[in-house]
């Protein structure tokens, strides 16, 4: 039987008033499971719920979240995580951020000297070249802009070895040049207008210097009369963009 709103008019010690009374012994419930949100709850029921919620022991492990594309998981462990736990982060990309380097050479125009083999073009002691911090596997974009007159020479841009020799030609993408150089620099420009743009090369270990740089230079081969402009009025310009390794 449940008594609702009962008040002992005579102060019966066997009864508990709804206000102002205090119990001197334990209240024993008929069962341990509350029927409503406001029902009295037994100690046994509370202990059962606490035990089901976890052991109260801190976890000594953390699931790493240091790579992309991981699936979500609710987990099954009943141990709790400490408030200062960390899942970690993915490592920083080796290329960090896109890097650029440029060379705007105005040391003087270059009258190309006849050469049956491919050679690096220089204005005096200044090579028409540019270097950029890089590592093997990095993708380098090369963009060149310059004026020239005359004919008889084939031109190309080339990556250099760590010791400064020609390594690979941008026209072919290999250590073997195209027979007539880079099509964008064909000597008969009036008859065959060039359509040029950035060229990508993926660097090899032999193209990285000891201080971690790669160099790209203008190279030429042939005989005849040709001038490469590299003056304050008509600078020779190259832009290198390092996009880092292929992801």
Biotite code that builds the C-alpha atoms (Angstrom):
import biotite.structure as struc

atoms = struc.array([
    struc.Atom([0.000, 0.000, 0.000], chain_id="A", res_id=1, res_name="UNK", atom_name="CA", element="C"),
    struc.Atom([1.218, 3.485, -0.783], chain_id="A", res_id=2, res_name="UNK", atom_name="CA", element="C"),
    struc.Atom([0.276, 6.334, 1.529], chain_id="A", res_id=3, res_name="UNK", atom_name="CA", element="C"),
    struc.Atom([-0.010, 9.713, -0.221], chain_id="A", res_id=4, res_name="UNK", atom_name="CA", element="C"),
    struc.Atom([-0.064, 12.937, 1.783], chain_id="A", res_id=5, res_name="UNK", atom_name="CA", element="C"),
    struc.Atom([-0.535, 11.185, 5.145], chain_id="A", res_id=6, res_name="UNK", atom_name="CA", element="C"),
    struc.Atom([0.033, 13.290, 8.239], chain_id="A", res_id=7, res_name="UNK", atom_name="CA", element="C"),
    struc.Atom([-0.183, 11.825, 11.740], chain_id="A", res_id=8, res_name="UNK", atom_name="CA", element="C"),
    struc.Atom([-2.501, 14.118, 13.651], chain_id="A", res_id=9, res_name="UNK", atom_name="CA", element="C"),
    struc.Atom([-1.250, 12.794, 16.988], chain_id="A", res_id=10, res_name="UNK", atom_name="CA", element="C"),
    struc.Atom([2.447, 12.651, 16.219], chain_id="A", res_id=11, res_name="UNK", atom_name="CA", element="C"),
    struc.Atom([2.447, 8.866, 15.871], chain_id="A", res_id=12, res_name="UNK", atom_name="CA", element="C"),
    struc.Atom([6.141, 7.770, 16.059], chain_id="A", res_id=13, res_name="UNK", atom_name="CA", element="C"),
    struc.Atom([5.429, 4.950, 13.608], chain_id="A", res_id=14, res_name="UNK", atom_name="CA", element="C"),
    struc.Atom([4.524, 7.441, 10.876], chain_id="A", res_id=15, res_name="UNK", atom_name="CA", element="C"),
    struc.Atom([6.533, 10.028, 8.927], chain_id="A", res_id=16, res_name="UNK", atom_name="CA", element="C"),
    struc.Atom([4.964, 13.409, 8.428], chain_id="A", res_id=17, res_name="UNK", atom_name="CA", element="C"),
    struc.Atom([5.168, 14.885, 4.924], chain_id="A", res_id=18, res_name="UNK", atom_name="CA", element="C"),
    struc.Atom([6.945, 17.956, 6.296], chain_id="A", res_id=19, res_name="UNK", atom_name="CA", element="C"),
    struc.Atom([9.306, 18.512, 9.182], chain_id="A", res_id=20, res_name="UNK", atom_name="CA", element="C"),
    struc.Atom([9.769, 14.861, 10.190], chain_id="A", res_id=21, res_name="UNK", atom_name="CA", element="C"),
    struc.Atom([12.992, 12.819, 10.267], chain_id="A", res_id=22, res_name="UNK", atom_name="CA", element="C"),
    struc.Atom([13.422, 9.036, 9.964], chain_id="A", res_id=23, res_name="UNK", atom_name="CA", element="C"),
    struc.Atom([15.433, 7.218, 12.622], chain_id="A", res_id=24, res_name="UNK", atom_name="CA", element="C"),
    struc.Atom([15.906, 3.990, 10.629], chain_id="A", res_id=25, res_name="UNK", atom_name="CA", element="C"),
    struc.Atom([16.274, 2.590, 7.112], chain_id="A", res_id=26, res_name="UNK", atom_name="CA", element="C"),
    struc.Atom([13.495, 2.813, 4.559], chain_id="A", res_id=27, res_name="UNK", atom_name="CA", element="C"),
    struc.Atom([13.131, -0.573, 2.867], chain_id="A", res_id=28, res_name="UNK", atom_name="CA", element="C"),
    struc.Atom([11.558, -0.530, -0.601], chain_id="A", res_id=29, res_name="UNK", atom_name="CA", element="C"),
    struc.Atom([9.363, -3.312, -1.913], chain_id="A", res_id=30, res_name="UNK", atom_name="CA", element="C"),
    struc.Atom([11.554, -3.672, -5.042], chain_id="A", res_id=31, res_name="UNK", atom_name="CA", element="C"),
    struc.Atom([14.837, -2.180, -6.296], chain_id="A", res_id=32, res_name="UNK", atom_name="CA", element="C"),
    struc.Atom([13.669, -0.808, -9.649], chain_id="A", res_id=33, res_name="UNK", atom_name="CA", element="C"),
    struc.Atom([12.039, 2.659, -9.736], chain_id="A", res_id=34, res_name="UNK", atom_name="CA", element="C"),
    struc.Atom([8.813, 2.825, -11.723], chain_id="A", res_id=35, res_name="UNK", atom_name="CA", element="C"),
    struc.Atom([8.886, 6.546, -12.609], chain_id="A", res_id=36, res_name="UNK", atom_name="CA", element="C"),
    struc.Atom([11.392, 9.385, -12.797], chain_id="A", res_id=37, res_name="UNK", atom_name="CA", element="C"),
    struc.Atom([10.393, 10.537, -9.319], chain_id="A", res_id=38, res_name="UNK", atom_name="CA", element="C"),
    struc.Atom([10.225, 7.118, -7.655], chain_id="A", res_id=39, res_name="UNK", atom_name="CA", element="C"),
    struc.Atom([12.499, 6.303, -4.739], chain_id="A", res_id=40, res_name="UNK", atom_name="CA", element="C"),
    struc.Atom([15.560, 4.277, -5.793], chain_id="A", res_id=41, res_name="UNK", atom_name="CA", element="C"),
    struc.Atom([17.364, 1.599, -3.783], chain_id="A", res_id=42, res_name="UNK", atom_name="CA", element="C"),
    struc.Atom([21.099, 1.488, -3.139], chain_id="A", res_id=43, res_name="UNK", atom_name="CA", element="C"),
    struc.Atom([21.317, -1.829, -5.005], chain_id="A", res_id=44, res_name="UNK", atom_name="CA", element="C"),
    struc.Atom([19.822, -0.283, -8.149], chain_id="A", res_id=45, res_name="UNK", atom_name="CA", element="C"),
    struc.Atom([22.244, 2.660, -8.061], chain_id="A", res_id=46, res_name="UNK", atom_name="CA", element="C"),
    struc.Atom([25.260, 0.335, -7.665], chain_id="A", res_id=47, res_name="UNK", atom_name="CA", element="C"),
    struc.Atom([24.073, -1.782, -10.599], chain_id="A", res_id=48, res_name="UNK", atom_name="CA", element="C"),
    struc.Atom([23.858, 1.293, -12.852], chain_id="A", res_id=49, res_name="UNK", atom_name="CA", element="C"),
    struc.Atom([27.308, 2.551, -11.821], chain_id="A", res_id=50, res_name="UNK", atom_name="CA", element="C"),
    struc.Atom([28.851, -0.867, -12.467], chain_id="A", res_id=51, res_name="UNK", atom_name="CA", element="C"),
    struc.Atom([27.262, -0.993, -15.912], chain_id="A", res_id=52, res_name="UNK", atom_name="CA", element="C"),
    struc.Atom([28.609, 2.467, -16.809], chain_id="A", res_id=53, res_name="UNK", atom_name="CA", element="C"),
    struc.Atom([32.271, 1.535, -16.312], chain_id="A", res_id=54, res_name="UNK", atom_name="CA", element="C"),
    struc.Atom([34.918, 0.426, -13.887], chain_id="A", res_id=55, res_name="UNK", atom_name="CA", element="C"),
    struc.Atom([36.034, 3.937, -13.015], chain_id="A", res_id=56, res_name="UNK", atom_name="CA", element="C"),
    struc.Atom([39.567, 3.108, -14.195], chain_id="A", res_id=57, res_name="UNK", atom_name="CA", element="C"),
    struc.Atom([41.523, 5.477, -16.436], chain_id="A", res_id=58, res_name="UNK", atom_name="CA", element="C"),
    struc.Atom([42.571, 4.073, -19.810], chain_id="A", res_id=59, res_name="UNK", atom_name="CA", element="C"),
    struc.Atom([46.296, 3.736, -20.474], chain_id="A", res_id=60, res_name="UNK", atom_name="CA", element="C"),
    struc.Atom([45.942, 3.735, -24.255], chain_id="A", res_id=61, res_name="UNK", atom_name="CA", element="C"),
    struc.Atom([44.843, 6.228, -26.930], chain_id="A", res_id=62, res_name="UNK", atom_name="CA", element="C"),
    struc.Atom([43.774, 5.411, -30.472], chain_id="A", res_id=63, res_name="UNK", atom_name="CA", element="C"),
    struc.Atom([46.035, 7.366, -32.832], chain_id="A", res_id=64, res_name="UNK", atom_name="CA", element="C"),
    struc.Atom([44.364, 9.690, -35.323], chain_id="A", res_id=65, res_name="UNK", atom_name="CA", element="C"),
    struc.Atom([47.444, 10.575, -37.347], chain_id="A", res_id=66, res_name="UNK", atom_name="CA", element="C"),
    struc.Atom([46.266, 9.625, -40.829], chain_id="A", res_id=67, res_name="UNK", atom_name="CA", element="C"),
    struc.Atom([43.377, 10.693, -43.037], chain_id="A", res_id=68, res_name="UNK", atom_name="CA", element="C"),
    struc.Atom([40.372, 8.583, -44.002], chain_id="A", res_id=69, res_name="UNK", atom_name="CA", element="C"),
    struc.Atom([39.907, 6.758, -40.693], chain_id="A", res_id=70, res_name="UNK", atom_name="CA", element="C"),
    struc.Atom([36.439, 5.367, -40.008], chain_id="A", res_id=71, res_name="UNK", atom_name="CA", element="C"),
    struc.Atom([34.407, 6.562, -37.013], chain_id="A", res_id=72, res_name="UNK", atom_name="CA", element="C"),
    struc.Atom([34.011, 4.165, -34.072], chain_id="A", res_id=73, res_name="UNK", atom_name="CA", element="C"),
    struc.Atom([32.033, 4.373, -30.839], chain_id="A", res_id=74, res_name="UNK", atom_name="CA", element="C"),
    struc.Atom([34.470, 2.006, -29.124], chain_id="A", res_id=75, res_name="UNK", atom_name="CA", element="C"),
    struc.Atom([33.819, -0.793, -26.608], chain_id="A", res_id=76, res_name="UNK", atom_name="CA", element="C"),
    struc.Atom([36.099, 0.003, -23.672], chain_id="A", res_id=77, res_name="UNK", atom_name="CA", element="C"),
    struc.Atom([34.441, 0.948, -20.371], chain_id="A", res_id=78, res_name="UNK", atom_name="CA", element="C"),
    struc.Atom([37.540, 2.772, -19.110], chain_id="A", res_id=79, res_name="UNK", atom_name="CA", element="C"),
    struc.Atom([37.474, 6.558, -19.262], chain_id="A", res_id=80, res_name="UNK", atom_name="CA", element="C"),
    struc.Atom([39.939, 8.895, -21.002], chain_id="A", res_id=81, res_name="UNK", atom_name="CA", element="C"),
    struc.Atom([41.974, 11.423, -19.041], chain_id="A", res_id=82, res_name="UNK", atom_name="CA", element="C"),
    struc.Atom([41.125, 15.070, -19.589], chain_id="A", res_id=83, res_name="UNK", atom_name="CA", element="C"),
    struc.Atom([44.576, 15.847, -21.045], chain_id="A", res_id=84, res_name="UNK", atom_name="CA", element="C"),
    struc.Atom([44.709, 12.940, -23.507], chain_id="A", res_id=85, res_name="UNK", atom_name="CA", element="C"),
    struc.Atom([45.632, 13.554, -27.163], chain_id="A", res_id=86, res_name="UNK", atom_name="CA", element="C"),
    struc.Atom([45.059, 11.562, -30.361], chain_id="A", res_id=87, res_name="UNK", atom_name="CA", element="C"),
    struc.Atom([48.020, 13.139, -32.175], chain_id="A", res_id=88, res_name="UNK", atom_name="CA", element="C"),
    struc.Atom([48.072, 14.775, -35.603], chain_id="A", res_id=89, res_name="UNK", atom_name="CA", element="C"),
    struc.Atom([49.331, 13.705, -39.041], chain_id="A", res_id=90, res_name="UNK", atom_name="CA", element="C"),
    struc.Atom([52.995, 14.507, -39.713], chain_id="A", res_id=91, res_name="UNK", atom_name="CA", element="C"),
    struc.Atom([53.734, 17.734, -41.564], chain_id="A", res_id=92, res_name="UNK", atom_name="CA", element="C"),
    struc.Atom([54.177, 17.219, -45.320], chain_id="A", res_id=93, res_name="UNK", atom_name="CA", element="C"),
    struc.Atom([57.825, 16.979, -46.274], chain_id="A", res_id=94, res_name="UNK", atom_name="CA", element="C"),
    struc.Atom([57.408, 19.805, -48.763], chain_id="A", res_id=95, res_name="UNK", atom_name="CA", element="C"),
    struc.Atom([55.736, 22.000, -46.102], chain_id="A", res_id=96, res_name="UNK", atom_name="CA", element="C"),
    struc.Atom([54.544, 24.753, -48.470], chain_id="A", res_id=97, res_name="UNK", atom_name="CA", element="C"),
    struc.Atom([54.965, 25.715, -52.088], chain_id="A", res_id=98, res_name="UNK", atom_name="CA", element="C"),
    struc.Atom([58.282, 27.497, -52.576], chain_id="A", res_id=99, res_name="UNK", atom_name="CA", element="C"),
    struc.Atom([59.394, 29.737, -55.405], chain_id="A", res_id=100, res_name="UNK", atom_name="CA", element="C"),
    struc.Atom([62.680, 31.157, -56.651], chain_id="A", res_id=101, res_name="UNK", atom_name="CA", element="C"),
    struc.Atom([63.370, 33.485, -59.547], chain_id="A", res_id=102, res_name="UNK", atom_name="CA", element="C"),
    struc.Atom([66.330, 34.834, -61.470], chain_id="A", res_id=103, res_name="UNK", atom_name="CA", element="C"),
    struc.Atom([66.216, 38.074, -63.461], chain_id="A", res_id=104, res_name="UNK", atom_name="CA", element="C"),
    struc.Atom([69.597, 38.302, -65.157], chain_id="A", res_id=105, res_name="UNK", atom_name="CA", element="C"),
    struc.Atom([70.793, 41.594, -66.629], chain_id="A", res_id=106, res_name="UNK", atom_name="CA", element="C"),
    struc.Atom([74.542, 40.921, -66.778], chain_id="A", res_id=107, res_name="UNK", atom_name="CA", element="C"),
    struc.Atom([74.634, 41.472, -70.548], chain_id="A", res_id=108, res_name="UNK", atom_name="CA", element="C"),
    struc.Atom([73.415, 40.001, -73.817], chain_id="A", res_id=109, res_name="UNK", atom_name="CA", element="C"),
    struc.Atom([74.967, 36.691, -74.884], chain_id="A", res_id=110, res_name="UNK", atom_name="CA", element="C"),
    struc.Atom([76.300, 36.047, -78.395], chain_id="A", res_id=111, res_name="UNK", atom_name="CA", element="C"),
    struc.Atom([76.228, 32.261, -78.519], chain_id="A", res_id=112, res_name="UNK", atom_name="CA", element="C"),
    struc.Atom([79.514, 30.585, -79.418], chain_id="A", res_id=113, res_name="UNK", atom_name="CA", element="C"),
    struc.Atom([79.452, 27.653, -81.833], chain_id="A", res_id=114, res_name="UNK", atom_name="CA", element="C"),
    struc.Atom([79.349, 24.322, -80.006], chain_id="A", res_id=115, res_name="UNK", atom_name="CA", element="C"),
    struc.Atom([78.631, 20.836, -81.401], chain_id="A", res_id=116, res_name="UNK", atom_name="CA", element="C"),
    struc.Atom([77.570, 19.629, -77.923], chain_id="A", res_id=117, res_name="UNK", atom_name="CA", element="C"),
    struc.Atom([75.091, 20.997, -75.424], chain_id="A", res_id=118, res_name="UNK", atom_name="CA", element="C"),
    struc.Atom([76.585, 23.638, -73.113], chain_id="A", res_id=119, res_name="UNK", atom_name="CA", element="C"),
    struc.Atom([75.271, 25.881, -70.350], chain_id="A", res_id=120, res_name="UNK", atom_name="CA", element="C"),
    struc.Atom([74.721, 29.467, -71.532], chain_id="A", res_id=121, res_name="UNK", atom_name="CA", element="C"),
    struc.Atom([76.418, 32.201, -69.490], chain_id="A", res_id=122, res_name="UNK", atom_name="CA", element="C"),
    struc.Atom([76.458, 35.986, -69.548], chain_id="A", res_id=123, res_name="UNK", atom_name="CA", element="C"),
    struc.Atom([80.085, 36.582, -68.671], chain_id="A", res_id=124, res_name="UNK", atom_name="CA", element="C"),
    struc.Atom([80.574, 34.573, -65.517], chain_id="A", res_id=125, res_name="UNK", atom_name="CA", element="C"),
    struc.Atom([76.848, 34.471, -64.733], chain_id="A", res_id=126, res_name="UNK", atom_name="CA", element="C"),
    struc.Atom([75.015, 31.352, -65.843], chain_id="A", res_id=127, res_name="UNK", atom_name="CA", element="C"),
    struc.Atom([71.511, 31.861, -67.185], chain_id="A", res_id=128, res_name="UNK", atom_name="CA", element="C"),
    struc.Atom([70.175, 29.657, -64.412], chain_id="A", res_id=129, res_name="UNK", atom_name="CA", element="C"),
    struc.Atom([68.232, 29.594, -61.166], chain_id="A", res_id=130, res_name="UNK", atom_name="CA", element="C"),
    struc.Atom([68.361, 27.370, -58.076], chain_id="A", res_id=131, res_name="UNK", atom_name="CA", element="C"),
    struc.Atom([65.765, 26.550, -55.435], chain_id="A", res_id=132, res_name="UNK", atom_name="CA", element="C"),
    struc.Atom([65.696, 24.600, -52.133], chain_id="A", res_id=133, res_name="UNK", atom_name="CA", element="C"),
    struc.Atom([64.515, 21.094, -52.958], chain_id="A", res_id=134, res_name="UNK", atom_name="CA", element="C"),
    struc.Atom([64.759, 17.386, -52.224], chain_id="A", res_id=135, res_name="UNK", atom_name="CA", element="C"),
    struc.Atom([64.692, 14.292, -54.399], chain_id="A", res_id=136, res_name="UNK", atom_name="CA", element="C"),
    struc.Atom([61.130, 13.576, -55.492], chain_id="A", res_id=137, res_name="UNK", atom_name="CA", element="C"),
    struc.Atom([60.026, 17.217, -55.450], chain_id="A", res_id=138, res_name="UNK", atom_name="CA", element="C"),
    struc.Atom([58.069, 18.523, -58.466], chain_id="A", res_id=139, res_name="UNK", atom_name="CA", element="C"),
    struc.Atom([59.636, 21.608, -60.030], chain_id="A", res_id=140, res_name="UNK", atom_name="CA", element="C"),
    struc.Atom([57.728, 23.831, -62.447], chain_id="A", res_id=141, res_name="UNK", atom_name="CA", element="C"),
    struc.Atom([59.944, 25.888, -64.757], chain_id="A", res_id=142, res_name="UNK", atom_name="CA", element="C"),
    struc.Atom([58.694, 29.059, -66.457], chain_id="A", res_id=143, res_name="UNK", atom_name="CA", element="C"),
    struc.Atom([61.114, 31.000, -68.713], chain_id="A", res_id=144, res_name="UNK", atom_name="CA", element="C"),
    struc.Atom([60.847, 34.338, -70.482], chain_id="A", res_id=145, res_name="UNK", atom_name="CA", element="C"),
    struc.Atom([63.495, 35.948, -72.705], chain_id="A", res_id=146, res_name="UNK", atom_name="CA", element="C"),
    struc.Atom([64.178, 37.517, -76.102], chain_id="A", res_id=147, res_name="UNK", atom_name="CA", element="C"),
    struc.Atom([66.524, 36.189, -78.806], chain_id="A", res_id=148, res_name="UNK", atom_name="CA", element="C"),
    struc.Atom([67.557, 36.978, -82.346], chain_id="A", res_id=149, res_name="UNK", atom_name="CA", element="C"),
    struc.Atom([69.361, 35.056, -85.081], chain_id="A", res_id=150, res_name="UNK", atom_name="CA", element="C"),
    struc.Atom([69.315, 31.361, -85.886], chain_id="A", res_id=151, res_name="UNK", atom_name="CA", element="C"),
    struc.Atom([71.445, 28.256, -86.098], chain_id="A", res_id=152, res_name="UNK", atom_name="CA", element="C"),
    struc.Atom([71.232, 27.212, -82.443], chain_id="A", res_id=153, res_name="UNK", atom_name="CA", element="C"),
    struc.Atom([68.958, 24.788, -80.639], chain_id="A", res_id=154, res_name="UNK", atom_name="CA", element="C"),
    struc.Atom([67.945, 25.726, -77.093], chain_id="A", res_id=155, res_name="UNK", atom_name="CA", element="C"),
    struc.Atom([66.485, 23.980, -74.082], chain_id="A", res_id=156, res_name="UNK", atom_name="CA", element="C"),
    struc.Atom([66.295, 24.235, -70.297], chain_id="A", res_id=157, res_name="UNK", atom_name="CA", element="C"),
    struc.Atom([67.987, 21.517, -68.284], chain_id="A", res_id=158, res_name="UNK", atom_name="CA", element="C"),
    struc.Atom([68.317, 20.382, -64.700], chain_id="A", res_id=159, res_name="UNK", atom_name="CA", element="C"),
    struc.Atom([71.911, 20.222, -63.473], chain_id="A", res_id=160, res_name="UNK", atom_name="CA", element="C"),
    struc.Atom([73.647, 17.559, -61.431], chain_id="A", res_id=161, res_name="UNK", atom_name="CA", element="C"),
    struc.Atom([74.907, 18.277, -57.930], chain_id="A", res_id=162, res_name="UNK", atom_name="CA", element="C"),
    struc.Atom([78.296, 19.047, -59.498], chain_id="A", res_id=163, res_name="UNK", atom_name="CA", element="C"),
    struc.Atom([76.895, 21.490, -62.083], chain_id="A", res_id=164, res_name="UNK", atom_name="CA", element="C"),
    struc.Atom([76.813, 19.338, -65.228], chain_id="A", res_id=165, res_name="UNK", atom_name="CA", element="C"),
    struc.Atom([73.765, 18.910, -67.466], chain_id="A", res_id=166, res_name="UNK", atom_name="CA", element="C"),
    struc.Atom([71.491, 16.215, -66.057], chain_id="A", res_id=167, res_name="UNK", atom_name="CA", element="C"),
    struc.Atom([68.157, 16.119, -67.910], chain_id="A", res_id=168, res_name="UNK", atom_name="CA", element="C"),
    struc.Atom([66.550, 18.222, -70.635], chain_id="A", res_id=169, res_name="UNK", atom_name="CA", element="C"),
    struc.Atom([63.085, 19.705, -70.116], chain_id="A", res_id=170, res_name="UNK", atom_name="CA", element="C"),
    struc.Atom([62.229, 19.204, -73.792], chain_id="A", res_id=171, res_name="UNK", atom_name="CA", element="C"),
    struc.Atom([62.510, 15.431, -73.537], chain_id="A", res_id=172, res_name="UNK", atom_name="CA", element="C"),
    struc.Atom([62.268, 14.977, -69.772], chain_id="A", res_id=173, res_name="UNK", atom_name="CA", element="C"),
    struc.Atom([65.284, 12.662, -69.938], chain_id="A", res_id=174, res_name="UNK", atom_name="CA", element="C"),
    struc.Atom([69.095, 12.745, -70.109], chain_id="A", res_id=175, res_name="UNK", atom_name="CA", element="C"),
    struc.Atom([68.816, 12.497, -73.913], chain_id="A", res_id=176, res_name="UNK", atom_name="CA", element="C"),
    struc.Atom([67.956, 15.823, -75.602], chain_id="A", res_id=177, res_name="UNK", atom_name="CA", element="C"),
    struc.Atom([65.542, 16.187, -78.480], chain_id="A", res_id=178, res_name="UNK", atom_name="CA", element="C"),
    struc.Atom([67.424, 16.395, -81.821], chain_id="A", res_id=179, res_name="UNK", atom_name="CA", element="C"),
    struc.Atom([66.516, 20.046, -82.302], chain_id="A", res_id=180, res_name="UNK", atom_name="CA", element="C"),
    struc.Atom([66.099, 21.120, -78.719], chain_id="A", res_id=181, res_name="UNK", atom_name="CA", element="C"),
    struc.Atom([62.962, 22.314, -76.985], chain_id="A", res_id=182, res_name="UNK", atom_name="CA", element="C"),
    struc.Atom([60.173, 22.959, -79.545], chain_id="A", res_id=183, res_name="UNK", atom_name="CA", element="C"),
    struc.Atom([59.278, 26.168, -77.714], chain_id="A", res_id=184, res_name="UNK", atom_name="CA", element="C"),
    struc.Atom([62.684, 27.649, -78.598], chain_id="A", res_id=185, res_name="UNK", atom_name="CA", element="C"),
    struc.Atom([62.897, 26.467, -82.205], chain_id="A", res_id=186, res_name="UNK", atom_name="CA", element="C"),
    struc.Atom([65.362, 28.699, -84.106], chain_id="A", res_id=187, res_name="UNK", atom_name="CA", element="C"),
    struc.Atom([62.989, 29.604, -86.953], chain_id="A", res_id=188, res_name="UNK", atom_name="CA", element="C"),
    struc.Atom([60.508, 31.414, -84.740], chain_id="A", res_id=189, res_name="UNK", atom_name="CA", element="C"),
    struc.Atom([59.064, 33.407, -87.665], chain_id="A", res_id=190, res_name="UNK", atom_name="CA", element="C"),
    struc.Atom([58.026, 30.219, -89.468], chain_id="A", res_id=191, res_name="UNK", atom_name="CA", element="C"),
    struc.Atom([57.168, 28.178, -86.356], chain_id="A", res_id=192, res_name="UNK", atom_name="CA", element="C"),
    struc.Atom([55.765, 30.470, -83.626], chain_id="A", res_id=193, res_name="UNK", atom_name="CA", element="C"),
    struc.Atom([56.331, 29.014, -80.187], chain_id="A", res_id=194, res_name="UNK", atom_name="CA", element="C"),
    struc.Atom([53.607, 28.001, -77.760], chain_id="A", res_id=195, res_name="UNK", atom_name="CA", element="C"),
    struc.Atom([55.369, 27.774, -74.406], chain_id="A", res_id=196, res_name="UNK", atom_name="CA", element="C"),
    struc.Atom([54.304, 27.313, -70.797], chain_id="A", res_id=197, res_name="UNK", atom_name="CA", element="C"),
    struc.Atom([55.482, 25.857, -67.491], chain_id="A", res_id=198, res_name="UNK", atom_name="CA", element="C"),
    struc.Atom([57.259, 22.484, -67.658], chain_id="A", res_id=199, res_name="UNK", atom_name="CA", element="C"),
    struc.Atom([57.387, 20.033, -64.738], chain_id="A", res_id=200, res_name="UNK", atom_name="CA", element="C"),
    struc.Atom([60.349, 17.919, -63.716], chain_id="A", res_id=201, res_name="UNK", atom_name="CA", element="C"),
    struc.Atom([60.489, 15.507, -60.762], chain_id="A", res_id=202, res_name="UNK", atom_name="CA", element="C"),
    struc.Atom([63.943, 15.815, -59.224], chain_id="A", res_id=203, res_name="UNK", atom_name="CA", element="C"),
    struc.Atom([66.302, 12.868, -58.773], chain_id="A", res_id=204, res_name="UNK", atom_name="CA", element="C"),
    struc.Atom([68.850, 12.405, -55.949], chain_id="A", res_id=205, res_name="UNK", atom_name="CA", element="C"),
    struc.Atom([71.762, 13.261, -58.275], chain_id="A", res_id=206, res_name="UNK", atom_name="CA", element="C"),
    struc.Atom([70.248, 16.704, -58.940], chain_id="A", res_id=207, res_name="UNK", atom_name="CA", element="C"),
    struc.Atom([70.316, 17.839, -55.291], chain_id="A", res_id=208, res_name="UNK", atom_name="CA", element="C"),
    struc.Atom([73.412, 19.630, -53.982], chain_id="A", res_id=209, res_name="UNK", atom_name="CA", element="C"),
    struc.Atom([74.915, 19.026, -50.549], chain_id="A", res_id=210, res_name="UNK", atom_name="CA", element="C"),
    struc.Atom([73.146, 22.132, -49.223], chain_id="A", res_id=211, res_name="UNK", atom_name="CA", element="C"),
    struc.Atom([69.767, 20.926, -50.541], chain_id="A", res_id=212, res_name="UNK", atom_name="CA", element="C"),
    struc.Atom([69.263, 22.902, -53.748], chain_id="A", res_id=213, res_name="UNK", atom_name="CA", element="C"),
    struc.Atom([68.351, 22.126, -57.368], chain_id="A", res_id=214, res_name="UNK", atom_name="CA", element="C"),
    struc.Atom([69.387, 24.207, -60.395], chain_id="A", res_id=215, res_name="UNK", atom_name="CA", element="C"),
    struc.Atom([67.845, 24.666, -63.834], chain_id="A", res_id=216, res_name="UNK", atom_name="CA", element="C"),
    struc.Atom([69.802, 26.410, -66.627], chain_id="A", res_id=217, res_name="UNK", atom_name="CA", element="C"),
    struc.Atom([69.514, 27.461, -70.264], chain_id="A", res_id=218, res_name="UNK", atom_name="CA", element="C"),
    struc.Atom([71.556, 25.209, -72.562], chain_id="A", res_id=219, res_name="UNK", atom_name="CA", element="C"),
    struc.Atom([72.407, 25.543, -76.250], chain_id="A", res_id=220, res_name="UNK", atom_name="CA", element="C"),
    struc.Atom([73.975, 23.633, -79.158], chain_id="A", res_id=221, res_name="UNK", atom_name="CA", element="C"),
    struc.Atom([74.725, 24.629, -82.739], chain_id="A", res_id=222, res_name="UNK", atom_name="CA", element="C"),
    struc.Atom([76.498, 27.030, -85.083], chain_id="A", res_id=223, res_name="UNK", atom_name="CA", element="C"),
    struc.Atom([75.439, 30.329, -86.546], chain_id="A", res_id=224, res_name="UNK", atom_name="CA", element="C"),
    struc.Atom([74.645, 33.741, -85.192], chain_id="A", res_id=225, res_name="UNK", atom_name="CA", element="C"),
    struc.Atom([72.250, 34.023, -82.282], chain_id="A", res_id=226, res_name="UNK", atom_name="CA", element="C"),
    struc.Atom([71.937, 36.399, -79.352], chain_id="A", res_id=227, res_name="UNK", atom_name="CA", element="C"),
    struc.Atom([70.198, 35.728, -76.048], chain_id="A", res_id=228, res_name="UNK", atom_name="CA", element="C"),
    struc.Atom([69.159, 39.000, -74.435], chain_id="A", res_id=229, res_name="UNK", atom_name="CA", element="C"),
    struc.Atom([70.007, 39.482, -70.780], chain_id="A", res_id=230, res_name="UNK", atom_name="CA", element="C"),
    struc.Atom([70.146, 43.215, -70.178], chain_id="A", res_id=231, res_name="UNK", atom_name="CA", element="C"),
    struc.Atom([68.394, 45.780, -68.026], chain_id="A", res_id=232, res_name="UNK", atom_name="CA", element="C"),
    struc.Atom([66.188, 46.590, -71.015], chain_id="A", res_id=233, res_name="UNK", atom_name="CA", element="C"),
    struc.Atom([65.489, 42.967, -71.945], chain_id="A", res_id=234, res_name="UNK", atom_name="CA", element="C"),
    struc.Atom([66.165, 40.791, -68.876], chain_id="A", res_id=235, res_name="UNK", atom_name="CA", element="C"),
    struc.Atom([66.495, 37.013, -69.044], chain_id="A", res_id=236, res_name="UNK", atom_name="CA", element="C"),
    struc.Atom([63.965, 35.653, -66.540], chain_id="A", res_id=237, res_name="UNK", atom_name="CA", element="C"),
    struc.Atom([63.119, 32.270, -65.053], chain_id="A", res_id=238, res_name="UNK", atom_name="CA", element="C"),
    struc.Atom([60.674, 31.308, -62.280], chain_id="A", res_id=239, res_name="UNK", atom_name="CA", element="C"),
    struc.Atom([60.996, 28.017, -60.409], chain_id="A", res_id=240, res_name="UNK", atom_name="CA", element="C"),
    struc.Atom([58.096, 26.677, -58.337], chain_id="A", res_id=241, res_name="UNK", atom_name="CA", element="C"),
    struc.Atom([58.645, 23.736, -55.985], chain_id="A", res_id=242, res_name="UNK", atom_name="CA", element="C"),
    struc.Atom([55.343, 21.943, -55.379], chain_id="A", res_id=243, res_name="UNK", atom_name="CA", element="C"),
    struc.Atom([56.901, 19.325, -53.131], chain_id="A", res_id=244, res_name="UNK", atom_name="CA", element="C"),
    struc.Atom([56.649, 15.551, -53.631], chain_id="A", res_id=245, res_name="UNK", atom_name="CA", element="C"),
    struc.Atom([53.756, 13.754, -55.268], chain_id="A", res_id=246, res_name="UNK", atom_name="CA", element="C"),
    struc.Atom([51.172, 13.142, -52.536], chain_id="A", res_id=247, res_name="UNK", atom_name="CA", element="C"),
])
